[in-house]
Amino acid sequence: MPDNHASVPLRELNNGAFMPSIGLGTWPLDDAQAGAAVVHGLEAGYRLIDTAENYNNETGIGEGIGSTSVPREELFITSKFNVKWHSVEGVRDAWENSCTRLGVEYLDLFLIHWPNPAEGRYVEAWEGLVKLLKAGRVRAIGTSNFTTEQLQELVRATGVVPDVNQIQHSPYWIDDERLAFHAGHGIVTEAWGPLGRGKHNLLQAEPVVAAARAHKVTPAQAVLRWHVQRGVVPIPKSADPERMAQNLDVFSFDLTPEQVLAIDTLDGTAGAPVSPMEFGH
């Protein structure tokens, strides 16, 4: 299997780190599945590996990473922590726990998994992340599933802008207002569920199939290229080595503006996305 990592462009983040433009998602894989997926993914050329405390697979991912010869400095390991750690000291504990499970000395990106506004402590969690960043324990910090208003609250409280906001984003769920806010503040938009999470037949949708046919690629490649051209970093989950390699190979063709707009028309046709104001780990 070819190593494609050299062909994956890097994105410079607000706080100085560089992040690959596509990554490997690992939810809902268990330890054994995630470990095997990471080995195949690294062989295929992935360098951004995304996990979370709540996925319960950090240990397996750490074992997968440890069984390969890829240098640690080439990797961009992301994890996320749950609401029980939403305090300045709690975040430090969450970081230690994730590093221990993953078998690493630092994280490349650490995210607040959900804002959990009912708990009202995400600003304290952000203050904890800022401390980790300044201490060199993490290379980049960010959020997951935050609204623009919640992001503004973090910046007002600390003066530190998140590197990344990881959100549910696919052709079915485009949030142009939030994406514009991200772009205006240098926040990279990272997409979880970039292929629609296997629901609503996204990969059979006519604009997707037409774009794939035109470029002789898979429907998944067409959708992932759509994300990239919109400035979004997708993290598709796959445990299949062949599909992993295909998903990574989206930097050798360009969708036309007309094809991007046609895929855009799917927005809002598959029900509502999850709400950051309600659901949360």
C-alpha positions as a LaTeX table, in Angstrom:
\begin{tabular}{lrrr}
\hline
Residue & $x$ (\AA) & $y$ (\AA) & $z$ (\AA) \\
\hline
Met1 & 0.00 & 0.00 & 0.00 \\
Pro2 & 1.47 & 3.40 & $-0.97$ \\
Asp3 & 2.41 & 5.90 & 1.71 \\
Asn4 & 0.46 & 9.03 & 0.79 \\
His5 & 1.21 & 11.19 & 3.81 \\
Ala6 & 3.63 & 13.39 & 1.87 \\
Ser7 & 0.76 & 14.38 & $-0.45$ \\
Val8 & $-1.49$ & 15.59 & 2.39 \\
Pro9 & $-1.23$ & 19.38 & 2.79 \\
Leu10 & $-0.75$ & 20.83 & 6.27 \\
Arg11 & $-2.84$ & 23.59 & 7.84 \\
Glu12 & $-1.12$ & 26.12 & 10.09 \\
Leu13 & $-3.05$ & 26.64 & 13.31 \\
Asn14 & $-3.53$ & 29.79 & 15.40 \\
Asn15 & $-1.03$ & 28.73 & 18.05 \\
Gly16 & 1.70 & 27.67 & 15.62 \\
Ala17 & 1.23 & 23.93 & 15.11 \\
Phe18 & 0.66 & 22.32 & 11.71 \\
Met19 & $-2.22$ & 19.91 & 11.21 \\
Pro20 & $-2.85$ & 17.49 & 8.30 \\
Ser21 & $-5.78$ & 18.39 & 6.04 \\
Ile22 & $-7.48$ & 15.03 & 6.58 \\
Gly23 & $-7.48$ & 12.56 & 9.46 \\
Leu24 & $-8.60$ & 9.14 & 10.60 \\
Gly25 & $-11.68$ & 8.99 & 12.81 \\
Thr26 & $-11.95$ & 6.10 & 15.29 \\
Trp27 & $-15.46$ & 6.21 & 16.75 \\
Pro28 & $-17.15$ & 3.75 & 17.49 \\
Leu29 & $-14.24$ & 1.29 & 17.22 \\
Asp30 & $-13.21$ & $-0.59$ & 20.36 \\
Asp31 & $-9.59$ & $-0.94$ & 21.51 \\
Ala32 & $-8.76$ & $-3.91$ & 19.28 \\
Gln33 & $-10.53$ & $-2.50$ & 16.23 \\
Ala34 & $-9.06$ & 0.98 & 16.71 \\
Gly35 & $-5.54$ & $-0.37$ & 17.20 \\
Ala36 & $-5.75$ & $-2.35$ & 13.97 \\
Ala37 & $-7.29$ & 0.60 & 12.12 \\
Val38 & $-4.48$ & 2.91 & 13.25 \\
Val39 & $-1.83$ & 0.47 & 12.02 \\
His40 & $-3.50$ & 0.27 & 8.60 \\
Gly41 & $-4.10$ & 4.01 & 8.60 \\
Leu42 & $-0.48$ & 4.88 & 9.32 \\
Glu43 & 0.61 & 2.45 & 6.60 \\
Ala44 & $-1.75$ & 4.18 & 4.18 \\
Gly45 & $-0.31$ & 7.59 & 5.06 \\
Tyr46 & $-2.62$ & 9.04 & 7.71 \\
Arg47 & $-0.85$ & 11.11 & 10.33 \\
Leu48 & $-3.83$ & 12.77 & 12.05 \\
Ile49 & $-5.47$ & 10.28 & 14.43 \\
Asp50 & $-8.67$ & 11.39 & 16.20 \\
Thr51 & $-9.97$ & 9.81 & 19.39 \\
Ala52 & $-11.61$ & 10.80 & 22.67 \\
Glu53 & $-11.92$ & 9.72 & 26.27 \\
Asn54 & $-15.53$ & 8.82 & 25.55 \\
Tyr55 & $-14.64$ & 6.49 & 22.68 \\
Asn56 & $-12.95$ & 4.11 & 25.15 \\
Asn57 & $-10.30$ & 3.20 & 22.58 \\
Glu58 & $-7.29$ & 5.35 & 23.50 \\
Thr59 & $-5.42$ & 2.34 & 24.89 \\
Gly60 & $-5.85$ & 0.38 & 21.67 \\
Ile61 & $-4.83$ & 3.37 & 19.60 \\
Gly62 & $-1.71$ & 3.81 & 21.72 \\
Glu63 & $-0.83$ & 0.16 & 21.18 \\
Gly64 & $-1.37$ & 0.54 & 17.44 \\
Ile65 & 0.85 & 3.60 & 17.29 \\
Gly66 & 3.51 & 1.89 & 19.39 \\
Ser67 & 3.64 & $-1.10$ & 17.06 \\
Thr68 & 4.63 & 1.00 & 14.03 \\
Ser69 & 7.88 & 2.74 & 13.12 \\
Val70 & 6.29 & 6.12 & 12.36 \\
Pro71 & 8.21 & 8.81 & 14.30 \\
Arg72 & 6.14 & 10.51 & 17.02 \\
Glu73 & 6.93 & 13.94 & 15.58 \\
Glu74 & 5.16 & 12.98 & 12.34 \\
Leu75 & 1.93 & 12.20 & 14.16 \\
Phe76 & $-0.89$ & 14.57 & 15.04 \\
Ile77 & $-2.76$ & 12.86 & 17.87 \\
Thr78 & $-6.06$ & 14.40 & 18.93 \\
Ser79 & $-8.17$ & 13.51 & 21.95 \\
Lys80 & $-11.13$ & 15.04 & 23.77 \\
Phe81 & $-12.24$ & 15.04 & 27.40 \\
Asn82 & $-15.61$ & 14.69 & 29.10 \\
Val83 & $-17.60$ & 17.15 & 31.19 \\
Lys84 & $-16.45$ & 15.67 & 34.54 \\
Trp85 & $-13.06$ & 17.35 & 33.90 \\
His86 & $-14.47$ & 20.85 & 33.24 \\
Ser87 & $-12.22$ & 22.76 & 35.64 \\
Val88 & $-8.70$ & 24.13 & 35.44 \\
Glu89 & $-7.20$ & 21.28 & 37.46 \\
Gly90 & $-9.58$ & 18.73 & 35.98 \\
Val91 & $-8.27$ & 19.37 & 32.49 \\
Arg92 & $-4.74$ & 18.63 & 33.68 \\
Asp93 & $-5.98$ & 15.30 & 35.08 \\
Ala94 & $-7.81$ & 14.52 & 31.83 \\
Trp95 & $-4.62$ & 15.25 & 29.88 \\
Glu96 & $-2.56$ & 12.95 & 32.10 \\
Asn97 & $-5.14$ & 10.18 & 31.75 \\
Ser98 & $-5.27$ & 10.45 & 27.95 \\
Cys99 & $-1.48$ & 10.56 & 27.62 \\
Thr100 & $-1.16$ & 7.49 & 29.84 \\
Arg101 & $-3.73$ & 5.51 & 27.88 \\
Leu102 & $-2.20$ & 6.56 & 24.55 \\
Gly103 & 1.36 & 5.98 & 25.73 \\
Val104 & 2.54 & 9.47 & 24.72 \\
Glu105 & 4.20 & 12.37 & 26.52 \\
Tyr106 & 2.15 & 15.11 & 24.89 \\
Leu107 & $-0.97$ & 15.57 & 22.76 \\
Asp108 & $-0.93$ & 17.44 & 19.49 \\
Leu109 & $-4.51$ & 18.64 & 19.92 \\
Phe110 & $-6.75$ & 18.46 & 22.99 \\
Leu111 & $-10.42$ & 19.37 & 22.72 \\
Ile112 & $-13.35$ & 20.06 & 25.04 \\
His113 & $-15.64$ & 17.33 & 23.70 \\
Trp114 & $-18.96$ & 19.15 & 24.29 \\
Pro115 & $-19.77$ & 22.55 & 25.80 \\
Asn116 & $-22.45$ & 21.12 & 28.14 \\
Pro117 & $-23.88$ & 24.60 & 28.80 \\
Ala118 & $-26.18$ & 23.30 & 31.53 \\
Glu119 & $-23.07$ & 22.57 & 33.59 \\
Gly120 & $-21.75$ & 26.07 & 32.88 \\
Arg121 & $-18.05$ & 25.23 & 33.29 \\
Tyr122 & $-16.65$ & 25.20 & 29.77 \\
Val123 & $-14.84$ & 28.51 & 30.32 \\
Glu124 & $-12.96$ & 26.94 & 33.25 \\
Ala125 & $-12.17$ & 23.97 & 31.01 \\
Trp126 & $-10.79$ & 26.36 & 28.40 \\
Glu127 & $-8.65$ & 28.10 & 31.01 \\
Gly128 & $-7.22$ & 24.69 & 31.86 \\
Leu129 & $-6.41$ & 24.03 & 28.21 \\
Val130 & $-4.69$ & 27.40 & 27.91 \\
Lys131 & $-2.47$ & 26.47 & 30.87 \\
Leu132 & $-1.55$ & 23.16 & 29.21 \\
Leu133 & $-0.71$ & 24.98 & 25.98 \\
Lys134 & 1.53 & 27.51 & 27.73 \\
Ala135 & 3.26 & 24.68 & 29.62 \\
Gly136 & 4.01 & 22.85 & 26.36 \\
Arg137 & 1.89 & 19.83 & 27.28 \\
Val138 & $-0.16$ & 20.20 & 24.10 \\
Arg139 & 0.71 & 21.71 & 20.73 \\
Ala140 & $-2.77$ & 22.98 & 19.98 \\
Ile141 & $-6.10$ & 23.35 & 21.81 \\
Gly142 & $-9.66$ & 23.56 & 20.69 \\
Thr143 & $-13.29$ & 22.70 & 21.09 \\
Ser144 & $-15.84$ & 20.28 & 19.71 \\
Asn145 & $-19.49$ & 21.08 & 19.03 \\
Phe146 & $-19.24$ & 24.71 & 20.20 \\
Thr147 & $-21.49$ & 27.48 & 18.89 \\
Thr148 & $-20.09$ & 30.83 & 17.76 \\
Glu149 & $-21.43$ & 32.45 & 20.93 \\
Gln150 & $-19.66$ & 29.89 & 23.12 \\
Leu151 & $-16.42$ & 30.38 & 21.18 \\
Gln152 & $-16.68$ & 34.15 & 21.67 \\
Glu153 & $-17.12$ & 33.60 & 25.40 \\
Leu154 & $-13.86$ & 31.61 & 25.56 \\
Val155 & $-11.93$ & 34.28 & 23.68 \\
Arg156 & $-13.35$ & 37.08 & 25.85 \\
Ala157 & $-12.36$ & 35.21 & 29.01 \\
Thr158 & $-8.79$ & 34.32 & 28.03 \\
Gly159 & $-7.77$ & 36.20 & 24.89 \\
Val160 & $-6.80$ & 32.83 & 23.38 \\
Val161 & $-8.57$ & 31.75 & 20.18 \\
Pro162 & $-9.15$ & 28.01 & 19.67 \\
Asp163 & $-7.07$ & 26.31 & 16.99 \\
Val164 & $-9.92$ & 24.02 & 15.97 \\
Asn165 & $-13.66$ & 23.60 & 16.43 \\
Gln166 & $-14.68$ & 20.06 & 15.51 \\
Ile167 & $-18.34$ & 19.98 & 14.47 \\
Gln168 & $-20.88$ & 17.82 & 12.72 \\
His169 & $-20.45$ & 18.88 & 9.12 \\
Ser170 & $-21.40$ & 17.19 & 5.87 \\
Pro171 & $-23.35$ & 18.10 & 2.73 \\
Tyr172 & $-26.49$ & 17.50 & 4.79 \\
Trp173 & $-25.39$ & 19.85 & 7.58 \\
Ile174 & $-23.66$ & 23.01 & 6.38 \\
Asp175 & $-23.48$ & 25.84 & 8.88 \\
Asp176 & $-22.17$ & 28.73 & 6.77 \\
Glu177 & $-22.52$ & 31.26 & 9.59 \\
Arg178 & $-20.37$ & 29.18 & 11.93 \\
Leu179 & $-17.86$ & 28.40 & 9.17 \\
Ala180 & $-17.57$ & 32.11 & 8.37 \\
Phe181 & $-16.94$ & 32.87 & 12.05 \\
His182 & $-14.24$ & 30.20 & 12.16 \\
Ala183 & $-12.60$ & 31.56 & 9.04 \\
Gly184 & $-12.69$ & 35.11 & 10.38 \\
His185 & $-10.86$ & 34.06 & 13.55 \\
Gly186 & $-8.41$ & 31.57 & 12.06 \\
Ile187 & $-10.21$ & 28.61 & 13.64 \\
Val188 & $-9.92$ & 25.45 & 11.55 \\
Thr189 & $-13.23$ & 23.67 & 11.04 \\
Glu190 & $-12.85$ & 19.92 & 11.54 \\
Ala191 & $-15.71$ & 17.68 & 10.45 \\
Trp192 & $-16.91$ & 14.67 & 12.39 \\
Gly193 & $-19.32$ & 12.46 & 10.48 \\
Pro194 & $-18.05$ & 13.94 & 7.19 \\
Leu195 & $-19.67$ & 11.15 & 5.16 \\
Gly196 & $-23.02$ & 11.45 & 6.91 \\
Arg197 & $-22.28$ & 8.68 & 9.46 \\
Gly198 & $-23.65$ & 6.07 & 7.05 \\
Lys199 & $-27.14$ & 7.54 & 7.29 \\
His200 & $-29.53$ & 9.13 & 4.81 \\
Asn201 & $-27.78$ & 7.58 & 1.79 \\
Leu202 & $-25.41$ & 10.50 & 1.27 \\
Leu203 & $-23.11$ & 8.44 & $-0.93$ \\
Gln204 & $-26.04$ & 7.59 & $-3.21$ \\
Ala205 & $-27.20$ & 11.21 & $-3.57$ \\
Glu206 & $-27.32$ & 12.31 & $-7.20$ \\
Pro207 & $-24.95$ & 15.32 & $-6.99$ \\
Val208 & $-22.37$ & 13.18 & $-5.17$ \\
Val209 & $-22.62$ & 10.28 & $-7.62$ \\
Ala210 & $-22.41$ & 12.68 & $-10.58$ \\
Ala211 & $-19.26$ & 14.36 & $-9.23$ \\
Ala212 & $-17.66$ & 10.99 & $-8.48$ \\
Arg213 & $-18.43$ & 9.70 & $-11.96$ \\
Ala214 & $-17.01$ & 12.84 & $-13.57$ \\
His215 & $-13.66$ & 12.45 & $-11.77$ \\
Lys216 & $-13.56$ & 8.62 & $-11.78$ \\
Val217 & $-13.42$ & 8.50 & $-7.97$ \\
Thr218 & $-15.64$ & 6.96 & $-5.28$ \\
Pro219 & $-18.63$ & 8.89 & $-3.92$ \\
Ala220 & $-16.82$ & 9.07 & $-0.56$ \\
Gln221 & $-13.79$ & 10.65 & $-2.25$ \\
Ala222 & $-16.07$ & 13.21 & $-3.92$ \\
Val223 & $-17.61$ & 14.17 & $-0.56$ \\
Leu224 & $-14.25$ & 14.36 & 1.19 \\
Arg225 & $-12.89$ & 16.55 & $-1.62$ \\
Trp226 & $-15.98$ & 18.77 & $-1.17$ \\
His227 & $-14.99$ & 19.24 & 2.48 \\
Val228 & $-11.38$ & 20.06 & 1.58 \\
Gln229 & $-12.41$ & 22.62 & $-1.02$ \\
Arg230 & $-14.68$ & 24.27 & 1.53 \\
Gly231 & $-11.65$ & 24.63 & 3.84 \\
Val232 & $-12.79$ & 21.89 & 6.23 \\
Val233 & $-10.61$ & 19.08 & 7.66 \\
Pro234 & $-12.61$ & 15.84 & 7.47 \\
Ile235 & $-11.90$ & 12.86 & 9.74 \\
Pro236 & $-13.66$ & 9.90 & 8.12 \\
Lys237 & $-13.83$ & 6.69 & 10.13 \\
Ser238 & $-12.98$ & 3.43 & 8.38 \\
Ala239 & $-11.59$ & 0.10 & 9.48 \\
Asp240 & $-11.15$ & $-1.14$ & 5.90 \\
Pro241 & $-7.57$ & $-0.65$ & 4.57 \\
Glu242 & $-8.66$ & $-0.19$ & 0.95 \\
Arg243 & $-11.30$ & 2.37 & 1.84 \\
Met244 & $-8.85$ & 4.18 & 4.13 \\
Ala245 & $-6.40$ & 4.57 & 1.26 \\
Gln246 & $-9.16$ & 5.82 & $-1.04$ \\
Asn247 & $-10.40$ & 8.32 & 1.55 \\
Leu248 & $-6.90$ & 9.74 & 1.90 \\
Asp249 & $-6.45$ & 10.13 & $-1.85$ \\
Val250 & $-8.43$ & 13.34 & $-2.37$ \\
Phe251 & $-5.66$ & 15.79 & $-3.27$ \\
Ser252 & $-5.14$ & 14.82 & $-6.91$ \\
Phe253 & $-8.39$ & 16.22 & $-8.33$ \\
Asp254 & $-10.60$ & 19.28 & $-7.97$ \\
Leu255 & $-14.38$ & 19.47 & $-8.04$ \\
Thr256 & $-15.66$ & 22.21 & $-10.31$ \\
Pro257 & $-17.47$ & 25.15 & $-8.66$ \\
Glu258 & $-20.67$ & 23.80 & $-10.20$ \\
Gln259 & $-20.13$ & 20.38 & $-8.61$ \\
Val260 & $-19.49$ & 21.96 & $-5.20$ \\
Leu261 & $-22.67$ & 24.01 & $-5.48$ \\
Ala262 & $-24.67$ & 20.97 & $-6.56$ \\
Ile263 & $-23.52$ & 19.04 & $-3.50$ \\
Asp264 & $-24.31$ & 22.12 & $-1.38$ \\
Thr265 & $-27.99$ & 21.75 & $-2.37$ \\
Leu266 & $-28.22$ & 18.68 & $-0.12$ \\
Asp267 & $-27.99$ & 20.94 & 2.95 \\
Gly268 & $-30.99$ & 20.61 & 5.22 \\
Thr269 & $-32.49$ & 17.59 & 3.47 \\
Ala270 & $-31.73$ & 15.01 & 6.19 \\
Gly271 & $-33.26$ & 16.35 & 9.38 \\
Ala272 & $-31.61$ & 18.34 & 12.14 \\
Pro273 & $-28.01$ & 17.82 & 13.33 \\
Val274 & $-27.25$ & 17.12 & 16.97 \\
Ser275 & $-27.63$ & 20.15 & 19.22 \\
Pro276 & $-24.59$ & 21.45 & 21.15 \\
Met277 & $-27.04$ & 22.96 & 23.61 \\
Glu278 & $-28.47$ & 19.58 & 24.64 \\
Phe279 & $-26.42$ & 16.45 & 23.92 \\
Gly280 & $-22.96$ & 16.11 & 25.38 \\
His281 & $-20.32$ & 13.92 & 26.98 \\
\hline
\end{tabular}
